[in-house]
Amino acid sequence: MKTVLITGSSSGYGLETARHFHAEGWTVIATMRSPRPDLFPASERIRLLPLDVTSADSIAAAIAAAGPIDVLVNNAGIGVVGAFEATPMAHIRKVFETNTFGVMAMTQAVIPAMRARKSGVIVNVTSSVTLAPMPLAAAYTASKQAIEGFTGSLAHELGAFGIGAKLVEPGYAPTTQFAANTDIPVMDLIPETYADYAGPVFAGYANPPLTTKESDVAEAVWRAAHDTSGRLRFPAGADAVALMEQA
């Protein structure tokens, strides 16, 4: 029986991905800052572990408790929307600590055991902002673009040891907590001088022609984890697929 460890499993993509792998018969190690057993059915194939991907001690404890894993899904992330000019550098660093350095730290933590077994897959969840420039998302895009380049390079060196590295690129999912998953309210990052510009942008976000569902991402992660073709990128959601096709 195979085992997957998923970061950021308390909501959104991570929660749906955990449920999907469990439904397919896998053992799921669902990690989050504060474990919530009420989110999952009682099952011997579901384990909940506390994990803060910005803490080296927390990562080490989770990896030790998890034991051997076949797939790591780096899903935990922080959203930030707003004018770059108004976004405090302290907040930008916090976004990078989770979205970029947290992914790198988790990846580094699982490589030795995967390399020893000469098997395993690392799936890094980024965003469709890496497929086409999006307004009012400069800092967030930068944190995710870094992981795009990181994963592409990593796929080469880990491939020599039988380990896969994949990217899943979700589109915009209105039903997730993306906008709420931040310490700073969006409107606090829209100065008055940006109001006229931001208004139509937010109106577009409110009525997108195509969107992504949590299940789209879970299914893309599943495909990425099982891919043997050497494919790197897996867009998730109708909007992300459309952006990929236009690229």
PASEBA-1860 file (N, C-alpha, C; in nm, 3 decimals):
! residues 247
1> MKTVLITG> 0.084/-0.120/0.000/0.000/0.000/0.000/0.088/0.125/0.000 ~ 0.060/0.218/-0.090/0.143/0.337/-0.102/0.098/0.447/-0.007 ~ 0.192/0.537/0.024/0.168/0.643/0.121/0.201/0.779/0.061 ~ 0.111/0.875/0.082/0.132/1.012/0.037/0.128/1.104/0.158 ~ 0.218/1.201/0.161/0.216/1.306/0.263/0.181/1.436/0.194 ~ 0.080/1.503/0.246/0.029/1.626/0.184/0.037/1.740/0.284 ~ 0.099/1.849/0.246/0.105/1.966/0.334/-0.016/2.055/0.308 ~ -0.057/2.130/0.409/-0.171/2.220/0.394/-0.300/2.147/0.368
9> SSSGYGLE> -0.328/2.043/0.449/-0.443/1.957/0.424/-0.571/1.999/0.496 ~ -0.572/2.116/0.556/-0.688/2.155/0.636/-0.802/2.213/0.554 ~ -0.775/2.250/0.428/-0.879/2.310/0.346/-0.839/2.305/0.199 ~ -0.932/2.345/0.114/-0.902/2.365/-0.027/-0.841/2.246/-0.099 ~ -0.739/2.275/-0.178/-0.676/2.172/-0.260/-0.618/2.058/-0.176 ~ -0.553/2.093/-0.066/-0.489/1.991/0.016/-0.588/1.894/0.074 ~ -0.699/1.946/0.124/-0.803/1.861/0.183/-0.863/1.770/0.077 ~ -0.897/1.825/-0.038/-0.957/1.745/-0.144/-0.858/1.641/-0.197
17> TARHFHAE> -0.732/1.677/-0.205/-0.630/1.582/-0.252/-0.614/1.468/-0.154 ~ -0.615/1.499/-0.025/-0.606/1.394/0.077/-0.724/1.298/0.065 ~ -0.842/1.352/0.049/-0.961/1.268/0.036/-0.955/1.183/-0.091 ~ -0.903/1.240/-0.199/-0.895/1.168/-0.325/-0.801/1.048/-0.314 ~ -0.682/1.070/-0.261/-0.585/0.960/-0.248/-0.639/0.852/-0.153 ~ -0.707/0.894/-0.048/-0.764/0.796/0.044/-0.871/0.712/-0.027 ~ -0.953/0.778/-0.107/-1.058/0.707/-0.180/-1.000/0.608/-0.280 ~ -0.878/0.635/-0.325/-0.812/0.546/-0.421/-0.733/0.435/-0.352
25> GWTVIATM> -0.743/0.428/-0.219/-0.681/0.317/-0.148/-0.544/0.343/-0.089 ~ -0.496/0.466/-0.098/-0.365/0.499/-0.043/-0.374/0.527/0.107 ~ -0.260/0.516/0.173/-0.246/0.568/0.308/-0.211/0.717/0.296 ~ -0.283/0.800/0.368/-0.267/0.945/0.359/-0.215/1.001/0.491 ~ -0.106/1.075/0.482/-0.057/1.151/0.597/-0.093/1.296/0.569 ~ -0.198/1.341/0.634/-0.249/1.477/0.613/-0.187/1.568/0.718 ~ -0.113/1.667/0.673/-0.046/1.756/0.767/-0.105/1.896/0.761 ~ -0.102/1.962/0.876/-0.151/2.100/0.887/-0.097/2.156/1.018
33> RSPRPDLF> -0.105/2.285/1.034/-0.052/2.346/1.156/-0.122/2.293/1.280 ~ -0.253/2.285/1.275/-0.332/2.233/1.388/-0.423/2.122/1.336 ~ -0.386/1.996/1.358/-0.464/1.884/1.304/-0.610/1.886/1.345 ~ -0.697/1.855/1.247/-0.842/1.853/1.270/-0.899/1.719/1.226 ~ -0.913/1.626/1.317/-0.966/1.493/1.282/-1.107/1.498/1.223 ~ -1.185/1.604/1.256/-1.322/1.612/1.207/-1.332/1.628/1.056 ~ -1.220/1.658/0.990/-1.222/1.679/0.846/-1.223/1.549/0.766 ~ -1.189/1.439/0.832/-1.171/1.314/0.761/-1.253/1.202/0.825
41> PASERIRL> -1.287/1.102/0.747/-1.356/0.985/0.804/-1.259/0.905/0.890 ~ -1.310/0.835/0.987/-1.225/0.748/1.068/-1.171/0.638/0.979 ~ -1.038/0.623/0.975/-0.977/0.525/0.887/-0.835/0.495/0.934 ~ -0.796/0.369/0.924/-0.660/0.331/0.956/-0.562/0.383/0.851 ~ -0.615/0.426/0.737/-0.529/0.476/0.629/-0.517/0.628/0.628 ~ -0.565/0.695/0.732/-0.548/0.839/0.742/-0.477/0.871/0.873 ~ -0.366/0.941/0.861/-0.293/0.988/0.978/-0.281/1.139/0.970 ~ -0.306/1.206/1.080/-0.292/1.351/1.087/-0.168/1.386/1.168
49> LPLDVTSA> -0.086/1.476/1.112/0.034/1.520/1.182/0.041/1.672/1.181 ~ 0.086/1.731/1.291/0.108/1.876/1.291/0.232/1.909/1.209 ~ 0.224/2.017/1.133/0.338/2.057/1.052/0.332/2.205/1.019 ~ 0.441/2.273/1.047/0.462/2.411/1.005/0.581/2.408/0.911 ~ 0.558/2.430/0.782/0.665/2.415/0.684/0.770/2.525/0.694 ~ 0.747/2.625/0.778/0.847/2.729/0.798/0.937/2.699/0.917 ~ 0.917/2.586/0.983/0.994/2.548/1.101/1.075/2.422/1.075 ~ 1.207/2.431/1.085/1.293/2.315/1.063/1.262/2.204/1.163
57> DSIAAAIA> 1.238/2.241/1.288/1.209/2.141/1.391/1.077/2.071/1.361 ~ 0.976/2.147/1.318/0.846/2.089/1.286/0.857/1.993/1.168 ~ 0.933/2.032/1.067/0.953/1.946/0.950/1.022/1.816/0.991 ~ 1.127/1.826/1.069/1.202/1.708/1.111/1.113/1.613/1.191 ~ 1.031/1.668/1.279/0.942/1.585/1.361/0.838/1.515/1.274 ~ 0.782/1.587/1.178/0.679/1.528/1.092/0.737/1.419/1.003 ~ 0.854/1.441/0.947/0.916/1.342/0.860/0.951/1.217/0.941 ~ 1.000/1.235/1.062/1.033/1.121/1.147/0.909/1.041/1.183
65> AAGPIDVL> 0.800/1.111/1.214/0.676/1.044/1.252/0.609/0.977/1.133 ~ 0.626/1.033/1.015/0.559/0.981/0.896/0.614/0.846/0.853 ~ 0.746/0.828/0.865/0.806/0.706/0.813/0.817/0.714/0.661 ~ 0.839/0.601/0.595/0.858/0.602/0.450/0.734/0.654/0.376 ~ 0.756/0.740/0.279/0.646/0.790/0.197/0.683/0.772/0.050 ~ 0.582/0.751/-0.031/0.603/0.733/-0.175/0.589/0.863/-0.251 ~ 0.500/0.951/-0.202/0.475/1.078/-0.271/0.465/1.190/-0.168 ~ 0.533/1.300/-0.196/0.518/1.423/-0.118/0.444/1.523/-0.204
73> VNNAGIGV> 0.336/1.580/-0.150/0.263/1.686/-0.218/0.282/1.815/-0.140 ~ 0.359/1.906/-0.196/0.383/2.036/-0.134/0.271/2.130/-0.177 ~ 0.170/2.139/-0.092/0.050/2.217/-0.125/0.035/2.341/-0.036 ~ 0.090/2.340/0.084/0.072/2.451/0.177/0.116/2.582/0.112 ~ 0.035/2.686/0.129/0.071/2.814/0.069/-0.006/2.930/0.130 ~ 0.046/3.049/0.105/-0.016/3.173/0.150/-0.047/3.257/0.027 ~ -0.167/3.312/0.021/-0.205/3.399/-0.089/-0.178/3.545/-0.055 ~ -0.151/3.624/-0.155/-0.142/3.769/-0.135/-0.184/3.837/-0.265
81> VGAFEATP> -0.282/3.927/-0.251/-0.333/4.004/-0.366/-0.329/4.150/-0.327 ~ -0.274/4.231/-0.415/-0.269/4.374/-0.387/-0.159/4.442/-0.466 ~ -0.155/4.574/-0.454/-0.052/4.651/-0.522/0.083/4.621/-0.459 ~ 0.181/4.592/-0.540/0.313/4.559/-0.486/0.368/4.674/-0.404 ~ 0.346/4.795/-0.452/0.396/4.914/-0.381/0.350/4.918/-0.235 ~ 0.230/4.868/-0.210/0.171/4.877/-0.077/0.192/4.752/0.007 ~ 0.258/4.652/-0.047/0.277/4.525/0.024/0.404/4.531/0.107 ~ 0.394/4.525/0.240/0.514/4.534/0.324/0.613/4.422/0.293
89> MAHIRKVF> 0.741/4.456/0.293/0.843/4.356/0.267/0.838/4.243/0.370 ~ 0.799/4.276/0.492/0.789/4.171/0.594/0.686/4.066/0.554 ~ 0.577/4.111/0.493/0.475/4.018/0.449/0.521/3.938/0.327 ~ 0.592/4.003/0.238/0.646/3.933/0.122/0.741/3.823/0.166 ~ 0.825/3.853/0.264/0.916/3.750/0.316/0.838/3.635/0.378 ~ 0.727/3.665/0.445/0.645/3.560/0.505/0.585/3.471/0.397 ~ 0.540/3.532/0.289/0.485/3.455/0.177/0.592/3.362/0.120 ~ 0.712/3.413/0.102/0.821/3.330/0.050/0.860/3.220/0.148
97> ETNTFGVM> 0.853/3.247/0.276/0.889/3.145/0.374/0.801/3.021/0.359 ~ 0.673/3.041/0.330/0.583/2.928/0.311/0.584/2.877/0.168 ~ 0.558/2.965/0.073/0.537/2.923/-0.065/0.664/2.875/-0.135 ~ 0.778/2.927/-0.093/0.903/2.896/-0.162/0.998/2.816/-0.072 ~ 1.041/2.876/0.037/1.139/2.808/0.121/1.078/2.687/0.194 ~ 0.949/2.695/0.226/0.883/2.581/0.289/0.880/2.461/0.196 ~ 0.852/2.486/0.068/0.852/2.378/-0.032/0.993/2.320/-0.046 ~ 1.093/2.406/-0.051/1.230/2.359/-0.065/1.274/2.277/0.056
105> AMTQAVIP> 1.236/2.324/0.174/1.276/2.254/0.296/1.211/2.117/0.305 ~ 1.083/2.109/0.272/1.014/1.980/0.273/1.075/1.885/0.170 ~ 1.105/1.938/0.054/1.165/1.857/-0.051/1.300/1.802/-0.007 ~ 1.381/1.888/0.049/1.513/1.845/0.095/1.503/1.739/0.203 ~ 1.398/1.748/0.285/1.381/1.653/0.396/1.346/1.513/0.349 ~ 1.276/1.501/0.235/1.234/1.367/0.191/1.329/1.303/0.091 ~ 1.418/1.380/0.032/1.504/1.325/-0.072/1.591/1.209/-0.024 ~ 1.658/1.218/0.093/1.749/1.108/0.129/1.683/0.971/0.131
113> AMRARKSG> 1.564/0.960/0.190/1.498/0.829/0.197/1.451/0.784/0.059 ~ 1.401/0.878/-0.022/1.359/0.842/-0.157/1.479/0.799/-0.240 ~ 1.590/0.870/-0.224/1.710/0.834/-0.301/1.760/0.696/-0.262 ~ 1.754/0.665/-0.132/1.800/0.534/-0.085/1.714/0.422/-0.144 ~ 1.584/0.449/-0.159/1.493/0.348/-0.215/1.488/0.353/-0.368 ~ 1.545/0.459/-0.425/1.544/0.482/-0.569/1.402/0.487/-0.624 ~ 1.315/0.552/-0.548/1.177/0.569/-0.593/1.112/0.682/-0.514 ~ 1.007/0.737/-0.571/0.932/0.844/-0.505/0.899/0.954/-0.602
121> VIVNVTSS> 0.801/1.034/-0.565/0.760/1.148/-0.648/0.736/1.267/-0.557 ~ 0.782/1.384/-0.600/0.757/1.510/-0.530/0.670/1.595/-0.622 ~ 0.552/1.631/-0.574/0.457/1.712/-0.653/0.446/1.849/-0.587 ~ 0.487/1.951/-0.657/0.481/2.088/-0.605/0.364/2.163/-0.668 ~ 0.274/2.211/-0.584/0.156/2.283/-0.631/0.190/2.431/-0.640 ~ 0.181/2.486/-0.761/0.211/2.629/-0.780/0.081/2.703/-0.812 ~ 0.069/2.760/-0.931/-0.049/2.840/-0.965/-0.046/2.875/-1.112 ~ -0.164/2.905/-1.165/-0.172/2.949/-1.304/-0.113/3.089/-1.324
129> VTLAPMPL> -0.080/3.159/-1.215/-0.012/3.288/-1.232/0.126/3.267/-1.294 ~ 0.175/3.144/-1.292/0.304/3.115/-1.356/0.288/3.091/-1.506 ~ 0.164/3.077/-1.552/0.139/3.050/-1.693/0.115/3.178/-1.773 ~ 0.067/3.283/-1.706/0.042/3.412/-1.770/0.045/3.520/-1.662 ~ 0.099/3.637/-1.692/0.104/3.743/-1.591/-0.035/3.786/-1.546 ~ -0.053/3.797/-1.416/-0.181/3.838/-1.358/-0.162/3.970/-1.282 ~ -0.260/4.061/-1.290/-0.247/4.188/-1.219/-0.263/4.172/-1.069 ~ -0.199/4.259/-0.994/-0.211/4.266/-0.848/-0.167/4.136/-0.780
137> AAAYTASK> -0.071/4.068/-0.841/-0.024/3.941/-0.784/0.127/3.926/-0.797 ~ 0.198/4.037/-0.795/0.343/4.033/-0.823/0.420/3.949/-0.720 ~ 0.396/3.975/-0.592/0.471/3.904/-0.489/0.436/3.756/-0.488 ~ 0.308/3.726/-0.498/0.263/3.588/-0.500/0.320/3.514/-0.620 ~ 0.314/3.578/-0.737/0.368/3.517/-0.858/0.516/3.486/-0.842 ~ 0.589/3.580/-0.785/0.733/3.558/-0.768/0.760/3.436/-0.681 ~ 0.681/3.419/-0.575/0.703/3.305/-0.485/0.674/3.173/-0.554 ~ 0.578/3.172/-0.646/0.542/3.050/-0.718/0.632/3.026/-0.839
145> QAIEGFTG> 0.674/3.134/-0.908/0.765/3.117/-1.021/0.897/3.057/-0.976 ~ 0.939/3.091/-0.856/1.064/3.034/-0.804/1.054/2.882/-0.796 ~ 0.939/2.832/-0.756/0.920/2.688/-0.744/0.909/2.622/-0.881 ~ 0.859/2.695/-0.980/0.857/2.641/-1.115/1.000/2.611/-1.163 ~ 1.087/2.708/-1.150/1.225/2.688/-1.192/1.296/2.583/-1.107 ~ 1.271/2.588/-0.978/1.329/2.492/-0.884/1.292/2.349/-0.922 ~ 1.165/2.326/-0.949/1.118/2.191/-0.978/1.170/2.140/-1.111 ~ 1.173/2.227/-1.210/1.225/2.186/-1.340/1.369/2.141/-1.332
153> SLAHELGA> 1.450/2.216/-1.260/1.590/2.178/-1.243/1.603/2.052/-1.159 ~ 1.523/2.046/-1.052/1.528/1.932/-0.961/1.493/1.802/-1.032 ~ 1.399/1.809/-1.126/1.357/1.689/-1.198/1.474/1.621/-1.267 ~ 1.568/1.701/-1.316/1.685/1.644/-1.383/1.773/1.567/-1.284 ~ 1.810/1.632/-1.174/1.904/1.567/-1.083/1.842/1.451/-1.007 ~ 1.713/1.462/-0.972/1.650/1.352/-0.899/1.615/1.237/-0.992 ~ 1.593/1.268/-1.118/1.562/1.162/-1.214/1.673/1.058/-1.222 ~ 1.796/1.100/-1.195/1.909/1.007/-1.197/1.898/0.902/-1.088
161> FGIGAKLV> 1.813/0.928/-0.988/1.797/0.834/-0.876/1.658/0.771/-0.872 ~ 1.585/0.784/-0.982/1.453/0.722/-0.990/1.343/0.800/-0.920 ~ 1.368/0.929/-0.890/1.270/1.012/-0.820/1.211/1.112/-0.918 ~ 1.079/1.127/-0.915/1.013/1.223/-1.002/0.988/1.355/-0.932 ~ 0.990/1.463/-1.009/0.954/1.596/-0.958/0.855/1.657/-1.057 ~ 0.739/1.697/-1.007/0.630/1.741/-1.093/0.572/1.873/-1.044 ~ 0.507/1.944/-1.135/0.438/2.068/-1.104/0.289/2.054/-1.134 ~ 0.205/2.095/-1.040/0.062/2.107/-1.064/0.027/2.255/-1.053
169> EPGYAPTT> -0.037/2.308/-1.158/-0.060/2.452/-1.169/-0.210/2.482/-1.168 ~ -0.269/2.503/-1.051/-0.414/2.529/-1.042/-0.451/2.666/-1.096 ~ -0.572/2.674/-1.149/-0.628/2.802/-1.187/-0.692/2.871/-1.068 ~ -0.785/2.961/-1.096/-0.852/3.038/-0.991/-0.973/2.961/-0.941 ~ -0.974/2.933/-0.812/-1.084/2.858/-0.751/-1.156/2.947/-0.650 ~ -1.269/3.005/-0.686/-1.342/3.097/-0.597/-1.388/3.031/-0.466 ~ -1.398/2.898/-0.465/-1.450/2.830/-0.347/-1.343/2.801/-0.242 ~ -1.218/2.833/-0.271/-1.113/2.812/-0.171/-1.098/2.935/-0.084
177> QFAANTDI> -1.009/2.926/0.016/-0.985/3.035/0.109/-0.863/3.117/0.070 ~ -0.831/3.120/-0.060/-0.708/3.186/-0.104/-0.699/3.330/-0.054 ~ -0.804/3.408/-0.078/-0.799/3.550/-0.042/-0.798/3.571/0.109 ~ -0.854/3.473/0.181/-0.861/3.487/0.327/-0.737/3.434/0.397 ~ -0.655/3.358/0.323/-0.538/3.294/0.382/-0.420/3.390/0.385 ~ -0.438/3.500/0.457/-0.335/3.602/0.466/-0.357/3.686/0.590 ~ -0.251/3.744/0.641/-0.263/3.828/0.761/-0.314/3.968/0.730 ~ -0.307/4.005/0.603/-0.342/4.141/0.565/-0.462/4.139/0.471
185> PVMDLIPE> -0.572/4.203/0.506/-0.688/4.208/0.416/-0.651/4.268/0.281 ~ -0.712/4.215/0.177/-0.680/4.259/0.042/-0.693/4.410/0.027 ~ -0.800/4.467/0.080/-0.821/4.610/0.058/-0.718/4.697/0.127 ~ -0.650/4.641/0.227/-0.541/4.716/0.290/-0.421/4.731/0.198 ~ -0.418/4.649/0.093/-0.307/4.653/-0.002/-0.345/4.724/-0.132 ~ -0.458/4.795/-0.128/-0.501/4.874/-0.244/-0.510/5.021/-0.202 ~ -0.402/5.098/-0.216/-0.407/5.240/-0.182/-0.508/5.314/-0.268 ~ -0.551/5.428/-0.223/-0.649/5.508/-0.296/-0.604/5.536/-0.439
193> TYADYAGP> -0.474/5.557/-0.456/-0.423/5.588/-0.590/-0.437/5.470/-0.687 ~ -0.458/5.350/-0.633/-0.474/5.231/-0.718/-0.621/5.192/-0.735 ~ -0.711/5.263/-0.669/-0.851/5.222/-0.667/-0.912/5.212/-0.807 ~ -0.889/5.313/-0.891/-0.948/5.312/-1.024/-0.895/5.196/-1.108 ~ -0.769/5.163/-1.088/-0.710/5.052/-1.162/-0.762/4.918/-1.109 ~ -0.768/4.906/-0.976/-0.802/4.778/-0.914/-0.949/4.740/-0.931 ~ -1.037/4.840/-0.940/-1.180/4.811/-0.949/-1.215/4.713/-1.061 ~ -1.178/4.742/-1.185/-1.210/4.650/-1.295/-1.141/4.514/-1.281
201> VFAGYANP> -1.022/4.514/-1.220/-0.950/4.387/-1.199/-1.030/4.297/-1.107 ~ -1.076/4.353/-0.994/-1.154/4.273/-0.899/-1.290/4.233/-0.957 ~ -1.345/4.319/-1.042/-1.471/4.283/-1.108/-1.451/4.162/-1.199 ~ -1.336/4.157/-1.264/-1.305/4.042/-1.348/-1.286/3.916/-1.267 ~ -1.220/3.930/-1.150/-1.202/3.815/-1.062/-1.337/3.763/-1.010 ~ -1.431/3.855/-0.995/-1.561/3.816/-0.941/-1.646/3.739/-1.042 ~ -1.618/3.759/-1.170/-1.698/3.691/-1.274/-1.607/3.629/-1.380 ~ -1.526/3.535/-1.342/-1.434/3.474/-1.440/-1.509/3.381/-1.535
209> PLTTKESD> -1.469/3.379/-1.662/-1.537/3.291/-1.757/-1.509/3.143/-1.731 ~ -1.390/3.114/-1.678/-1.351/2.977/-1.647/-1.290/2.974/-1.508 ~ -1.313/2.867/-1.435/-1.258/2.855/-1.299/-1.206/2.713/-1.275 ~ -1.152/2.694/-1.155/-1.097/2.566/-1.113/-1.173/2.517/-0.990 ~ -1.196/2.387/-0.984/-1.255/2.325/-0.865/-1.147/2.251/-0.788 ~ -1.170/2.232/-0.659/-1.075/2.159/-0.578/-1.050/2.019/-0.635 ~ -1.156/1.957/-0.687/-1.142/1.822/-0.743/-1.051/1.822/-0.866 ~ -1.049/1.932/-0.943/-0.959/1.942/-1.058/-0.814/1.929/-1.014
217> VAEAVWRA> -0.783/1.993/-0.903/-0.646/1.992/-0.853/-0.610/1.855/-0.797 ~ -0.702/1.796/-0.721/-0.678/1.662/-0.666/-0.651/1.562/-0.778 ~ -0.729/1.571/-0.884/-0.711/1.478/-0.997/-0.579/1.504/-1.069 ~ -0.538/1.630/-1.080/-0.411/1.662/-1.145/-0.294/1.613/-1.061 ~ -0.304/1.627/-0.929/-0.198/1.575/-0.841/-0.189/1.423/-0.856 ~ -0.304/1.357/-0.862/-0.307/1.212/-0.880/-0.238/1.171/-1.010 ~ -0.269/1.244/-1.119/-0.205/1.213/-1.247/-0.054/1.238/-1.241 ~ -0.016/1.347/-1.179/0.127/1.379/-1.169/0.202/1.273/-1.089
225> AHDTSGRL> 0.140/1.226/-0.982/0.204/1.126/-0.896/0.224/0.994/-0.969 ~ 0.140/0.967/-1.069/0.146/0.840/-1.140/0.211/0.851/-1.278 ~ 0.251/0.970/-1.317/0.306/0.990/-1.451/0.441/0.922/-1.468 ~ 0.458/0.854/-1.578/0.586/0.790/-1.609/0.643/0.840/-1.742 ~ 0.582/0.946/-1.796/0.623/0.995/-1.928/0.736/1.098/-1.922 ~ 0.766/1.145/-1.802/0.865/1.252/-1.789/0.804/1.391/-1.798 ~ 0.673/1.398/-1.810/0.605/1.528/-1.817/0.627/1.605/-1.687 ~ 0.651/1.736/-1.698/0.678/1.819/-1.581/0.555/1.892/-1.531
233> RFPAGADA> 0.477/1.953/-1.622/0.369/2.045/-1.582/0.231/1.984/-1.602 ~ 0.146/2.005/-1.501/0.008/1.955/-1.506/-0.086/2.070/-1.467 ~ -0.139/2.145/-1.565/-0.236/2.249/-1.533/-0.362/2.185/-1.476 ~ -0.426/2.253/-1.382/-0.544/2.197/-1.316/-0.657/2.298/-1.320 ~ -0.769/2.261/-1.382/-0.882/2.351/-1.395/-0.893/2.404/-1.536 ~ -1.016/2.433/-1.578/-1.040/2.477/-1.716/-0.964/2.604/-1.751 ~ -0.956/2.698/-1.656/-0.885/2.823/-1.685/-0.736/2.801/-1.699 ~ -0.679/2.717/-1.613/-0.536/2.688/-1.621/-0.502/2.615/-1.750
241> VALMEQA> -0.587/2.520/-1.789/-0.564/2.447/-1.913/-0.568/2.542/-2.032 ~ -0.662/2.636/-2.031/-0.672/2.733/-2.140/-0.547/2.820/-2.148 ~ -0.496/2.862/-2.033/-0.375/2.944/-2.030/-0.256/2.865/-2.082 ~ -0.246/2.738/-2.046/-0.137/2.655/-2.093/-0.142/2.641/-2.244 ~ -0.262/2.624/-2.298/-0.277/2.608/-2.443/-0.244/2.734/-2.519 ~ -0.261/2.851/-2.453/-0.231/2.979/-2.518/-0.083/3.013/-2.511 ~ -0.014/2.949/-2.419/0.127/2.984/-2.396/0.215/2.945/-2.515
END
